[in-house]
């Protein structure tokens, strides 16, 4: 895939719930090695877009194409959700934390790798016989889990129950678990929700590291504009299911329609006070 080729292309996406048009002819793209943010007021359709991309909803109209670096192309609107994660490599977190609270921190990361381990075990035969192919895959899974625990500052908590961790640590564990699934596109639904400023800064550093060091494309829903404006490469602004602006954080900050419709203020000086002075990397 060339540097100019999008990882994800959404074209004319439309979805209705009864008489309500939740997403209205939406088109945008996201690239590998970039952070693309979806922003907009509550009810703008951000999570509905995520649900279409990850297979929870089937759009009535539109194409959602993901093209991996090895040239494989997937049309996500035609795929079951488990295949979108397994084959296309689209992995998401949720606005509400969905860990396995009764499992240890390390076990949560091993569960995320069950598909690779099952394949290596030939669906239990090699695992039962403890063949070398399975043992190699198991060792790699443990190493990957250890790597992401270290990256997220959770290595010392590996044996603790996930449900016993503080809220901010649980948020980091969700991202670590998602990364253990080896995603091509990481979809994060409000990862900064409920975090204090120190935790938000640590999240910014983690996400930019995932982008820069691992070449992962990140699609982000976020209400914390200090996160969005500091780390995003591109911003897509939604209102009532439509895109009203797309561009860099600087371009979006100065867009009159965004200032008026999303932020509820009338000029660029006022918008600076609402979203702050952060800029993209």
C-alpha positions in Angstrom: 0.0 0.0 0.0 1.4 3.3 -1.0 1.8 6.2 1.4 -1.1 8.0 -0.4 -3.5 5.0 -0.1 -6.1 5.1 2.7 -6.2 2.2 5.1 -10.0 2.8 5.6 -12.3 4.3 3.0 -16.0 5.1 3.9 -18.1 6.1 1.0 -21.8 7.4 1.1 -22.5 5.6 4.4 -26.2 5.8 5.3 -28.1 4.0 8.0 -31.6 4.6 9.3 -33.4 3.4 12.4 -37.1 3.5 11.5 -37.7 7.0 10.3 -34.6 8.4 11.9 -31.6 9.0 9.6 -28.6 8.2 11.9 -25.9 8.5 9.3 -26.5 10.6 6.2 -24.3 10.0 3.1 -21.1 10.1 5.1 -17.7 9.8 3.3 -14.2 10.0 4.9 -10.9 8.1 5.0 -8.3 7.1 7.5 -4.7 6.2 6.9 -2.1 3.9 8.4 0.4 5.7 10.7 -2.2 8.4 11.3 -4.7 9.3 14.1 -8.1 10.2 12.7 -10.6 11.7 15.1 -14.4 11.7 14.8 -15.9 14.5 16.9 -19.3 16.1 17.2 -22.0 16.7 19.8 -23.9 13.9 21.5 -26.2 12.2 19.0 -24.1 13.2 16.0 -23.7 9.6 15.0 -20.1 8.9 16.0 -20.6 5.5 17.7 -23.1 4.5 15.0 -20.2 4.9 12.5 -18.0 2.7 14.7 -20.8 0.1 14.9 -21.0 0.0 11.1 -17.3 -0.3 10.7 -17.0 -3.1 13.2 -20.0 -5.1 12.1 -22.6 -4.3 14.8 -24.8 -2.6 12.3 -25.3 -3.3 8.6 -25.6 0.0 6.6 -28.4 0.3 4.1 -26.2 2.2 1.6 -22.5 2.7 1.3 -19.1 1.0 1.1 -16.6 0.5 3.9 -13.3 -0.7 2.5 -10.2 -1.6 4.4 -7.0 -2.2 2.4 -4.1 -3.7 4.4 -0.4 -3.1 3.6 -0.1 -6.5 2.1 -2.7 -5.5 -0.6 -5.6 -7.5 0.8 -8.9 -5.6 0.6 -12.0 -6.2 2.7 -15.4 -4.7 2.2 -16.5 -4.5 5.8 -20.2 -3.9 5.1 -20.4 -7.4 3.7 -18.6 -9.2 6.6 -19.7 -10.6 9.9 -18.3 -8.8 12.9 -16.0 -11.6 14.0 -14.4 -11.7 10.6 -13.9 -8.0 10.6 -11.7 -8.4 13.7 -10.1 -11.7 12.7 -9.4 -11.2 9.0 -9.5 -7.5 8.3 -7.8 -6.6 11.6 -10.2 -4.0 12.8 -10.2 -4.0 16.6 -12.2 -1.7 18.9 -12.7 -0.6 22.5 -15.9 0.7 23.9 -17.1 3.8 25.7 -18.0 1.6 28.7 -15.1 -0.7 29.8 -15.6 -4.3 28.8 -12.7 -6.2 30.4 -13.0 -9.7 32.0 -13.0 -8.4 35.6 -12.6 -11.9 37.1 -9.5 -12.7 35.1 -6.1 -11.4 35.8 -4.6 -8.6 33.8 -2.3 -11.0 32.0 -5.1 -13.4 31.2 -7.1 -10.6 29.6 -4.2 -10.1 27.2 -3.9 -13.8 26.5 -7.6 -14.1 25.7 -7.2 -11.4 23.1 -4.8 -13.8 21.3 -7.0 -16.8 21.3 -7.5 -16.8 17.5 -3.8 -17.1 16.8 -3.3 -19.7 19.5 -6.2 -21.8 18.2 -4.8 -21.7 14.7 -1.4 -22.7 16.0 -3.0 -25.6 17.9 -4.9 -26.8 14.8 -8.0 -26.3 16.9 -6.7 -28.1 20.0 -4.8 -31.1 18.6 -1.4 -29.5 18.7 -2.1 -27.8 21.9 -3.2 -31.0 23.6 -0.1 -32.8 22.3 2.1 -29.8 23.2 3.7 -29.7 19.8 6.5 -27.3 19.0 4.3 -25.2 16.7 1.9 -24.5 19.5 4.5 -24.0 22.1 6.2 -21.4 19.8 2.9 -19.6 19.3 2.2 -19.7 23.1 5.6 -18.2 23.9 5.1 -15.4 21.3 1.7 -14.7 22.8 3.2 -14.4 26.3 6.0 -12.1 25.0 3.4 -9.9 23.2 1.3 -9.6 26.4 4.4 -8.8 28.4 5.4 -6.1 25.9 2.1 -4.3 26.0 1.8 -4.6 29.8 5.2 -2.8 29.9 4.1 -0.2 27.4 1.0 0.6 29.3 2.7 0.6 32.7 0.8 -2.5 33.9 3.6 -5.0 34.1 3.7 -5.0 37.9 -0.1 -5.6 37.9 0.0 -8.7 35.6 -1.3 -11.1 38.3 -4.0 -8.7 39.7 -7.7 -9.1 38.8 -8.5 -6.7 36.0 -11.6 -5.6 37.9 -9.5 -4.5 40.9 -7.4 -2.0 38.9 -8.1 1.8 39.2 -10.3 3.2 36.4 -7.4 4.8 34.4 -5.4 1.6 34.5 -8.5 -0.3 33.2 -8.6 2.1 30.3 -4.9 1.4 29.5 -5.5 -2.4 29.8 -8.3 -2.2 27.2 -5.9 -0.6 24.7 -3.2 -3.2 25.6 -5.7 -6.0 25.0 -6.7 -4.5 21.7 -3.1 -4.2 20.6 -2.5 -7.9 21.5 -5.0 -8.7 18.7 -2.5 -7.3 16.2 -4.8 -4.7 14.6 -4.4 -2.9 11.3 -6.9 -0.3 12.4 -7.5 0.4 16.1 -10.9 2.0 16.8 -11.1 3.7 20.2 -14.5 4.9 21.6 -13.8 7.8 24.0 -10.6 6.3 25.6 -10.0 9.5 27.6 -13.5 9.5 29.2 -13.1 9.9 33.0 -9.4 10.4 33.0 -7.7 13.1 34.9 -5.2 15.5 33.2 -2.2 13.4 34.1 -3.8 10.2 32.7 -4.9 12.1 29.6 -1.3 13.1 28.9 -0.2 9.5 29.4 -2.9 8.4 27.0 -1.7 10.9 24.4 1.9 9.6 24.7 0.7 6.0 24.3 -1.5 6.6 21.3 1.2 8.6 19.5 3.7 5.8 20.2 1.3 3.2 18.7 1.0 5.4 15.6 4.7 6.3 15.2 6.5 3.2 16.4 4.0 0.5 15.3 2.5 2.1 12.2 -1.1 1.5 13.3 -4.0 3.5 12.0 -6.1 4.8 14.8 -9.7 5.9 14.5 -10.8 7.8 17.6 -14.0 9.1 19.0 -13.3 11.6 21.7 -15.0 14.5 23.5 -11.8 15.7 25.2 -10.6 18.3 22.8 -7.2 18.5 24.5 -6.6 14.9 23.3 -8.1 15.4 19.9 -6.2 18.6 19.0 -2.9 17.5 20.4 -2.5 14.1 18.7 -4.9 13.9 15.7 -3.6 14.1 12.2 -7.1 14.5 10.7 -10.4 15.4 12.2 -13.9 14.6 10.9 -16.7 16.6 12.4 -20.2 15.1 12.5 -23.5 16.8 13.1 -26.8 14.9 12.8 -25.1 12.1 10.9 -23.5 14.4 8.3 -19.9 15.5 7.9 -19.7 19.3 8.2 -15.9 19.5 8.2 -12.8 17.5 7.6 -9.2 18.5 7.9 -6.3 19.0 10.2 -6.9 20.2 13.8 -5.9 23.7 12.8 -8.3 23.7 9.8 -11.2 22.4 11.9 -10.6 24.8 14.7 -11.0 27.7 12.3 -14.0 26.3 10.3 -16.9 28.7 10.8 -19.5 25.9 10.5 -17.8 23.9 13.2 -17.5 26.9 15.4 -21.2 27.7 15.0 -22.8 24.2 14.9 -20.6 22.1 17.1 -19.0 24.4 19.6 -21.9 26.9 19.9 -19.8 30.0 19.7 -19.5 32.7 17.0 -15.9 33.4 16.2 -12.4 31.9 16.2 -11.3 33.7 19.3 -14.1 32.2 21.2 -13.5 28.7 19.9 -9.9 28.9 21.2 -11.2 29.3 24.7 -13.4 26.2 24.3 -11.0 23.7 22.7 -7.7 25.2 23.8 -4.5 25.9 22.0 -3.2 22.3 21.4 -2.2 21.4 17.9 -1.4 18.3 16.0 2.1 16.7 16.4 
